[in-house]
């Protein structure tokens, strides 16, 4: 992948037309080993069913190639948690370091605040320092570490919990 020009990157709603690229980027993150406990990307139908349609976006270059994606899921069906979502953000390895994740996080924050969602949360492996840094720049804070929460490729992994509380929703 050629180096994307951040000024030509646009963030659009993530739809079925982006499915192949989104799932390939997801699998690339899985293969690197520090993105998720998952071992294979889901089918598009499973991905589509799990993600909130109003809170998922793709970053595209000038040619329409997907550079990255972000999507949110409900954390609970309980009404007390109606304003809380969990998100994932993935950027193509060849497009990292160009502000793609920041642009995607901004789109997610804008859409969730417009919908009255007050908390966006995520779990990040502590080794994924780039993700932790971009989340901090986007206003997320570390709220704790779940130690040895799951086994991944034969060894225990910690997960750093991050959240962004909306200052606009009180």
Secondary structure, 3 states (H helix, E strand, C coil): CCCCCHHHCEEEECCHHHHHHHHHHHHHHHHHCCCCCCCCCCCHHHHHHHCCHHHEEEEECCCCCEEEEEEEEECCCCHHHCCEEEEEEEECHHHCCCCHHHHHHHHHHHHHHHCCCCEEEEEECCCCHHHHHHHHHCCCEEEEEEEEEEEECCEEEEEEEEEEECCCCC
